[in-house]
């Protein structure tokens, strides 16, 4: 009883402190916003929209409503360019393909990636996606080469082993949290693509500490002992130490293979300078972060969408079983060429990426005052291209709320399909993500069946959208 009352008291104090900090930070932001607004009064007008309540803006509405409702209602009322205030920051939201292209492709130098400092501290300040300029160009080229088709096709046998082991572990009669299990699968593939073969002790330590880091990433950044954020900071330090040991071993044994870690260790700039251990650690953790939750979320949604449409499920199963029964033989391991002969399964992945829109938007910050479509985007304002709005716009995707993989028999219009972003900051590992999905789906559809347990119509955000309770399911092996 005492413990329960103490926890309640702590939560009340924590909640009071949380909203006090939000209020004070938003107050300062609101002051500078008003000052900045006065300085621009004689120039192009700001976009239409509502800045919401003083200080907090429309933060509560954005984080408590279905994003389809929040963003779409704004677009219907104000048009494709509108302003709001989120977490104390004035923002311009962009809901058209042309506007998204302007920010991400046509004029990316006018906008810089922006992330809260607390999140940079957990991933690492040298991670690729925090940067622009020469460093970003060099790191992006290096990461892309590490996940090129020539490299990833060689990973298929090992991805297949991970997929088969994962599926076997699910088919034990127990109800699983599909999203959590998909995260484990995606993490194992991420480790494989970064390190190649890695000692199990290292893998387990990486998984343990990354899990702690992840829990603190989306929590309020209070550094008090016992809080999730404080624990995640310590986990981040331990991850650096573990990675430091792996790097030292690879250097001593000269195991500089053609994977991400090998390419990071081999890298030299035009002056002959190598990357520091900190830069290597930051980029590895950044790739792990990008590789896990998004892939796991999409795979979870694929199971739900297929389960909701038994006729489509039968057709997709038929495609995969026909592949098994072809000249390759039933017991033939998957090859690269076989993964190229799954057109309907591939379209199911594409449609799941569109409908779920795991990444609803991306954040940028105006580096200078910018005028777009007659509207002013002041320097320092956050700019948010809304991928979800574009993916759910009936002008580009007929009946967007229907799950219809056959719509991808024709390519979508330019700049209307951006599940992995667009431009110089688009996800460099998107082909690996789609490949690991194909491998897992092949074996799942040909060797297993599943049934959902409990309701699955509600959506939770953590922060990516996933079915409620991570889509509880029970798997059985087919004989």
C-alpha positions as CSV (number, residue, x, y, z in Angstrom):
1,X,0.0,0.0,0.0
2,X,2.8,2.4,0.9
3,X,4.6,1.6,-2.3
4,X,1.5,2.3,-4.4
5,X,0.9,5.6,-2.6
6,X,4.5,6.6,-3.1
7,X,4.3,5.8,-6.8
8,X,1.1,7.8,-7.1
9,X,2.8,10.8,-5.3
10,X,5.9,10.4,-7.6
11,X,3.7,10.4,-10.7
12,X,1.9,13.5,-9.6
13,X,5.2,15.3,-9.0
14,X,6.6,14.0,-12.3
15,X,3.5,15.2,-14.2
16,X,3.6,18.6,-12.5
17,X,7.3,19.0,-13.4
18,X,6.7,17.8,-17.0
19,X,4.0,20.3,-17.7
20,X,5.9,23.1,-15.9
21,X,9.0,22.5,-18.1
22,X,6.8,22.4,-21.2
23,X,5.1,25.6,-20.2
24,X,8.3,27.5,-19.5
25,X,10.1,26.3,-22.7
26,X,7.0,27.1,-24.7
27,X,6.7,30.5,-23.1
28,X,10.1,31.5,-24.3
29,X,9.4,30.0,-27.7
30,X,6.2,32.0,-27.9
31,X,7.9,35.2,-27.0
32,X,10.5,34.8,-29.8
33,X,7.8,33.7,-32.2
34,X,5.8,36.9,-31.6
35,X,8.9,39.0,-31.9
36,X,9.9,37.3,-35.2
37,X,6.3,37.6,-36.5
38,X,6.4,41.4,-36.0
39,X,9.7,41.6,-37.9
40,X,8.1,39.9,-40.9
41,X,4.9,41.9,-41.0
42,X,5.9,43.9,-44.1
43,X,7.0,40.9,-46.2
44,X,5.1,37.8,-47.6
45,X,2.3,36.6,-45.3
46,X,2.5,33.6,-43.1
47,X,0.5,30.5,-44.2
48,X,-3.0,30.2,-42.8
49,X,-3.7,28.1,-39.8
50,X,-4.0,28.1,-36.0
51,X,-1.2,28.4,-33.5
52,X,-3.4,26.8,-30.9
53,X,-3.3,27.6,-27.2
54,X,-0.7,30.0,-25.9
55,X,2.7,28.3,-25.3
56,X,1.6,24.7,-25.9
57,X,0.0,25.3,-29.4
58,X,-1.7,22.2,-30.8
59,X,0.6,19.6,-29.2
60,X,-2.1,17.8,-27.3
61,X,-4.4,17.5,-30.4
62,X,-1.5,16.2,-32.5
63,X,-0.4,13.5,-30.0
64,X,-3.9,12.4,-28.9
65,X,-5.8,12.2,-32.2
66,X,-5.5,9.8,-35.1
67,X,-2.9,11.5,-37.3
68,X,-5.3,10.9,-40.3
69,X,-7.9,13.0,-38.5
70,X,-5.5,15.8,-37.2
71,X,-3.6,16.3,-40.4
72,X,-6.4,15.8,-42.9
73,X,-8.8,18.2,-41.1
74,X,-6.1,20.9,-41.1
75,X,-5.5,20.3,-44.9
76,X,-9.2,20.5,-45.7
77,X,-9.6,23.7,-43.7
78,X,-6.4,25.6,-44.7
79,X,-5.1,24.0,-47.9
80,X,-1.8,22.3,-48.6
81,X,0.4,24.8,-46.7
82,X,-0.6,25.7,-43.2
83,X,1.0,26.8,-39.9
84,X,0.7,25.4,-36.4
85,X,2.6,25.2,-33.1
86,X,3.9,21.9,-31.8
87,X,5.9,21.5,-28.5
88,X,6.4,25.3,-28.4
89,X,7.9,25.5,-31.9
90,X,6.1,27.3,-34.8
91,X,5.7,24.9,-37.7
92,X,4.7,25.0,-41.3
93,X,3.1,21.8,-42.6
94,X,3.2,20.9,-46.2
95,X,0.7,18.4,-47.6
96,X,1.3,18.4,-51.4
97,X,3.8,16.4,-53.5
98,X,5.2,19.6,-55.0
99,X,5.8,21.1,-51.6
100,X,7.5,17.9,-50.3
101,X,9.7,17.9,-53.4
102,X,10.6,21.5,-52.9
103,X,11.9,20.8,-49.3
104,X,13.5,17.4,-49.8
105,X,14.7,17.4,-53.4
106,X,14.7,20.7,-55.2
107,X,16.0,23.0,-52.4
108,X,17.3,20.8,-49.7
109,X,20.1,23.2,-48.9
110,X,17.5,25.7,-47.6
111,X,16.3,23.2,-44.9
112,X,18.4,21.3,-42.3
113,X,17.5,18.2,-40.4
114,X,16.4,19.0,-36.9
115,X,16.2,16.8,-33.9
116,X,15.9,17.6,-30.2
117,X,19.3,17.6,-28.5
118,X,18.2,14.9,-26.1
119,X,17.6,12.5,-29.0
120,X,21.0,13.3,-30.6
121,X,22.6,12.5,-27.3
122,X,21.1,9.0,-27.3
123,X,21.9,8.2,-31.0
124,X,25.1,10.1,-31.2
125,X,25.9,13.5,-32.7
126,X,27.9,12.1,-35.6
127,X,25.1,9.9,-36.9
128,X,24.4,10.4,-40.6
129,X,20.9,11.7,-40.4
130,X,21.8,14.6,-38.1
131,X,24.0,16.2,-40.7
132,X,24.2,18.1,-44.0
133,X,27.2,19.1,-46.2
134,X,30.4,17.2,-47.0
135,X,30.3,14.9,-43.9
136,X,26.7,13.9,-44.8
137,X,27.6,13.2,-48.4
138,X,30.6,11.1,-47.4
139,X,28.7,9.1,-44.8
140,X,25.7,8.6,-47.0
141,X,27.7,7.2,-49.8
142,X,29.5,4.9,-47.5
143,X,26.2,3.6,-45.9
144,X,24.6,3.2,-49.3
145,X,27.5,1.1,-50.6
146,X,27.2,-1.1,-47.5
147,X,23.5,-1.8,-48.4
148,X,23.7,-2.0,-52.1
149,X,22.0,-4.9,-54.0
150,X,25.4,-6.4,-54.7
151,X,26.1,-6.6,-50.9
152,X,22.6,-7.4,-49.6
153,X,22.0,-10.3,-52.0
154,X,24.8,-12.1,-50.3
155,X,23.1,-11.9,-47.0
156,X,20.0,-13.9,-48.1
157,X,21.2,-17.3,-46.7
158,X,21.8,-15.7,-43.3
159,X,18.6,-13.6,-43.3
160,X,16.8,-16.9,-44.1
161,X,18.3,-18.6,-41.1
162,X,17.2,-15.7,-38.8
163,X,13.7,-15.9,-40.3
164,X,13.3,-19.6,-39.9
165,X,14.6,-19.5,-36.3
166,X,12.2,-16.7,-35.5
167,X,9.2,-18.4,-37.0
168,X,10.0,-21.7,-35.2
169,X,10.2,-19.8,-31.9
170,X,6.7,-18.3,-32.4
171,X,5.0,-21.6,-33.2
172,X,5.0,-22.9,-29.7
173,X,1.3,-22.5,-29.0
174,X,1.8,-19.3,-27.0
175,X,0.2,-16.0,-27.9
176,X,2.9,-13.5,-29.1
177,X,3.1,-9.8,-29.4
178,X,3.8,-9.7,-33.1
179,X,5.4,-6.2,-33.1
180,X,7.8,-7.2,-30.4
181,X,8.8,-10.4,-32.1
182,X,9.2,-8.5,-35.4
183,X,11.5,-6.1,-33.7
184,X,13.7,-9.0,-32.5
185,X,13.9,-10.3,-36.1
186,X,14.7,-6.8,-37.6
187,X,17.4,-6.3,-34.9
188,X,19.1,-9.6,-35.8
189,X,19.1,-8.7,-39.5
190,X,20.4,-5.2,-38.6
191,X,23.3,-6.7,-36.6
192,X,24.0,-9.1,-39.5
193,X,24.1,-6.3,-42.1
194,X,26.4,-4.1,-39.9
195,X,28.9,-6.6,-38.5
196,X,28.5,-9.8,-40.6
197,X,28.9,-12.8,-38.2
198,X,29.1,-11.5,-34.6
199,X,29.9,-13.4,-31.4
200,X,26.6,-14.2,-29.6
201,X,27.8,-12.6,-26.4
202,X,28.3,-9.3,-28.2
203,X,24.9,-9.6,-29.9
204,X,23.1,-10.2,-26.6
205,X,24.9,-7.3,-24.9
206,X,24.0,-5.0,-27.8
207,X,20.4,-6.1,-27.7
208,X,20.1,-5.7,-24.0
209,X,21.5,-2.2,-23.9
210,X,19.8,-1.1,-27.1
211,X,16.4,-2.1,-25.6
212,X,17.1,0.2,-22.6
213,X,18.1,3.0,-24.9
214,X,15.0,2.6,-27.0
215,X,12.7,2.9,-24.0
216,X,14.2,6.2,-23.0
217,X,14.2,7.7,-26.5
218,X,10.6,8.7,-26.5
219,X,10.3,9.6,-22.8
220,X,10.5,13.1,-21.4
221,X,14.3,13.8,-21.1
222,X,14.7,14.1,-17.3
223,X,18.2,13.0,-16.1
224,X,17.1,12.1,-12.6
225,X,18.3,8.6,-11.5
226,X,15.7,6.0,-12.0
227,X,14.0,7.7,-15.0
228,X,13.9,6.0,-18.4
229,X,15.9,8.7,-20.0
230,X,18.6,8.5,-17.4
231,X,18.8,4.7,-17.8
232,X,19.0,5.2,-21.6
233,X,22.0,7.6,-21.3
234,X,23.9,4.9,-19.3
235,X,22.9,2.3,-21.8
236,X,24.3,4.5,-24.6
237,X,27.6,4.7,-22.8
238,X,27.7,0.9,-22.4
239,X,26.9,0.5,-26.1
240,X,29.9,2.7,-27.0
241,X,32.1,0.5,-24.8
242,X,30.8,-2.7,-26.4
243,X,31.3,-1.3,-29.9
244,X,34.8,-0.1,-29.0
245,X,35.7,-3.7,-28.1
246,X,34.3,-5.0,-31.3
247,X,36.2,-2.4,-33.3
248,X,39.4,-3.2,-31.5
249,X,39.1,-6.9,-32.2
250,X,38.3,-6.3,-35.9
251,X,41.3,-4.0,-36.3
252,X,43.7,-6.5,-34.5
253,X,42.4,-9.4,-36.6
254,X,42.2,-7.3,-39.7
255,X,38.6,-8.5,-40.3
256,X,37.7,-5.5,-42.5
257,X,34.9,-7.2,-44.5
258,X,32.5,-5.7,-47.0
259,X,29.8,-4.7,-44.5
260,X,29.0,-1.4,-42.8
261,X,31.5,-1.8,-39.9
262,X,34.3,-2.8,-42.4
263,X,33.5,0.2,-44.6
264,X,33.5,2.5,-41.6
265,X,36.9,1.2,-40.5
266,X,38.4,1.4,-44.0
267,X,37.2,4.9,-44.6
268,X,39.7,7.7,-45.3
269,X,38.8,11.3,-46.3
270,X,40.7,13.3,-48.9
271,X,43.3,14.2,-46.3
272,X,43.8,10.6,-45.2
273,X,41.9,11.0,-41.9
274,X,40.0,7.9,-40.6
275,X,36.8,8.0,-38.6
276,X,37.1,8.2,-34.8
277,X,35.7,5.4,-32.7
278,X,32.9,7.8,-31.6
279,X,31.9,8.5,-35.2
280,X,31.8,4.8,-36.0
281,X,29.7,4.1,-32.9
282,X,27.3,6.9,-33.6
283,X,26.7,5.8,-37.2
284,X,26.2,2.1,-36.2
285,X,23.7,3.0,-33.5
286,X,21.9,5.3,-36.0
287,X,21.6,2.5,-38.5
288,X,20.3,0.1,-35.8
289,X,17.7,2.7,-34.8
290,X,16.6,3.3,-38.4
291,X,16.5,-0.5,-39.2
292,X,14.4,-1.9,-36.4
293,X,11.1,-0.2,-35.5
294,X,10.0,0.9,-39.0
295,X,10.6,-2.6,-40.5
296,X,8.9,-4.3,-37.6
297,X,5.9,-2.0,-37.8
298,X,5.4,-2.7,-41.5
299,X,5.7,-6.4,-41.0
300,X,3.1,-6.2,-38.2
301,X,0.7,-4.3,-40.5
302,X,1.2,-6.8,-43.3
303,X,0.0,-9.6,-41.1
304,X,-3.1,-7.6,-40.1
305,X,-3.9,-6.5,-43.7
306,X,-3.6,-10.1,-45.0
307,X,-5.6,-11.5,-42.1
308,X,-8.4,-9.0,-42.8
309,X,-8.6,-10.1,-46.5
310,X,-8.7,-14.0,-46.7
311,X,-9.1,-13.9,-50.5
312,X,-6.0,-11.8,-50.9
313,X,-4.1,-14.0,-48.4
314,X,-4.9,-17.1,-50.4
315,X,-3.6,-15.5,-53.6
316,X,-0.4,-14.3,-52.0
317,X,0.1,-17.8,-50.4
318,X,-0.5,-19.3,-53.9
319,X,2.3,-17.1,-55.4
320,X,4.7,-18.2,-52.7
321,X,3.8,-21.9,-52.9
322,X,4.1,-21.9,-56.6
323,X,7.6,-20.6,-56.2
324,X,8.4,-23.6,-53.9
325,X,6.9,-26.0,-56.4
326,X,8.7,-24.6,-59.4
327,X,12.0,-25.9,-60.8
328,X,13.7,-24.7,-57.7
329,X,12.2,-27.5,-55.6
330,X,10.4,-27.4,-52.3
331,X,13.5,-27.5,-50.1
332,X,15.5,-25.1,-52.1
333,X,16.9,-22.2,-50.2
334,X,15.9,-18.8,-51.3
335,X,18.1,-17.0,-53.9
336,X,18.2,-13.4,-55.1
337,X,16.5,-14.4,-58.4
338,X,13.6,-16.1,-56.4
339,X,13.0,-12.9,-54.5
340,X,12.6,-11.1,-57.8
341,X,9.7,-13.4,-58.7
342,X,7.3,-12.4,-56.0
343,X,5.4,-9.5,-57.7
344,X,2.2,-9.7,-55.7
345,X,4.0,-10.1,-52.3
346,X,6.2,-7.1,-53.2
347,X,3.1,-5.0,-54.0
348,X,1.6,-6.1,-50.6
349,X,4.8,-4.6,-49.0
350,X,4.4,-1.4,-51.1
351,X,0.8,-1.0,-50.2
352,X,1.4,-1.7,-46.5
353,X,4.0,1.0,-46.5
354,X,1.5,3.4,-48.1
355,X,-1.5,2.6,-46.0
356,X,0.2,2.4,-42.6
357,X,2.5,5.4,-43.4
358,X,4.8,4.4,-40.5
359,X,6.7,7.7,-41.0
360,X,3.9,10.2,-41.0
361,X,6.1,13.2,-41.6
362,X,9.7,14.4,-41.4
363,X,11.2,17.4,-39.6
364,X,13.3,20.1,-41.2
365,X,14.2,23.6,-40.1
366,X,14.3,26.6,-42.4
367,X,17.9,27.7,-42.6
368,X,16.9,31.2,-44.0
369,X,13.7,33.1,-44.7
370,X,12.0,31.3,-47.5
371,X,9.1,32.2,-49.7
372,X,7.0,29.3,-51.1
373,X,3.7,29.7,-53.0
374,X,3.4,33.3,-51.8
375,X,3.8,32.3,-48.1
376,X,6.7,33.1,-45.8
377,X,8.5,30.4,-43.9
378,X,10.6,32.3,-41.4
379,X,14.2,31.2,-40.6
380,X,14.2,28.8,-37.6
381,X,10.6,27.6,-38.1
382,X,10.1,23.8,-38.3
383,X,8.9,22.5,-41.6
384,X,7.1,19.2,-41.9
385,X,6.3,17.5,-45.2
386,X,3.3,15.3,-44.5
387,X,3.9,11.9,-46.1
388,X,0.7,10.4,-44.6
389,X,-1.5,13.1,-46.2
390,X,0.0,12.6,-49.6
391,X,-0.3,8.8,-49.3
392,X,-4.0,9.1,-48.3
393,X,-5.0,11.7,-50.8
394,X,-7.6,10.2,-53.2
395,X,-6.3,12.4,-56.0
396,X,-3.2,10.2,-56.1
397,X,-4.5,6.9,-54.6
398,X,-8.1,6.0,-55.4
399,X,-10.1,4.9,-52.3
400,X,-7.0,5.4,-50.1
401,X,-8.5,3.7,-47.0
402,X,-8.8,0.4,-48.9
403,X,-5.9,-2.0,-48.9
404,X,-5.3,-2.7,-52.5
405,X,-1.8,-3.9,-53.6
406,X,-3.0,-4.2,-57.2
407,X,-2.9,-0.4,-57.4
408,X,0.9,-0.7,-57.7
409,X,0.6,-2.6,-61.0
410,X,1.1,1.0,-62.3
411,X,3.8,3.2,-60.8
412,X,2.5,6.1,-58.6
413,X,2.8,9.7,-59.8
414,X,6.2,11.3,-59.1
415,X,6.6,12.5,-55.5
416,X,3.4,10.9,-54.3
417,X,4.9,7.8,-52.7
418,X,7.6,8.4,-50.1
419,X,7.6,5.7,-47.4
420,X,11.3,6.0,-47.0
421,X,11.5,9.8,-47.4
422,X,12.9,11.5,-50.5
423,X,16.0,13.3,-51.7
424,X,19.5,13.3,-50.1
425,X,18.1,12.3,-46.7
426,X,16.0,9.3,-47.9
427,X,16.6,6.0,-46.1
428,X,19.7,4.4,-47.6
429,X,18.8,1.0,-46.3
430,X,15.3,0.7,-47.9
431,X,16.2,-2.1,-50.3
432,X,17.6,-4.2,-47.4
433,X,14.3,-3.6,-45.5
434,X,12.2,-4.8,-48.4
435,X,14.4,-7.8,-48.9
436,X,14.2,-9.1,-45.3
437,X,10.4,-8.6,-45.5
438,X,10.2,-10.8,-48.6
439,X,12.4,-13.5,-47.0
440,X,10.3,-13.7,-43.8
441,X,7.0,-13.5,-45.7
442,X,8.0,-16.3,-48.0
443,X,8.6,-18.8,-45.2
444,X,5.7,-17.5,-43.1
445,X,3.2,-17.9,-45.9
446,X,4.4,-21.4,-47.1
447,X,5.1,-23.0,-43.7
448,X,2.9,-21.4,-41.1
449,X,-0.5,-20.0,-40.4
450,X,-1.6,-17.6,-37.8
451,X,-4.7,-16.4,-36.0
452,X,-5.2,-13.1,-34.3
453,X,-6.1,-13.1,-30.6
454,X,-8.4,-10.3,-29.3
455,X,-9.3,-7.1,-30.9
456,X,-7.0,-5.5,-33.5
457,X,-8.9,-2.6,-34.9
458,X,-7.4,0.1,-32.6
459,X,-4.1,1.7,-33.2
460,X,-1.4,2.7,-30.7
461,X,1.6,5.0,-31.3
462,X,4.9,4.1,-29.7
463,X,5.8,6.4,-31.6
464,X,5.2,4.5,-34.8
465,X,1.6,3.3,-35.5
466,X,1.0,-0.3,-34.7
467,X,-2.2,-2.3,-34.1
468,X,-3.3,-2.3,-30.4
469,X,-1.2,-4.5,-28.1
470,X,1.3,-5.1,-30.9
471,X,-1.1,-7.4,-32.7
472,X,-1.5,-10.4,-30.5
473,X,-1.4,-13.7,-32.5
474,X,-0.8,-17.4,-32.3
475,X,1.3,-19.1,-34.9
476,X,1.1,-22.8,-36.0
477,X,3.3,-24.8,-38.3
478,X,1.7,-26.3,-41.4
479,X,2.5,-29.9,-42.2
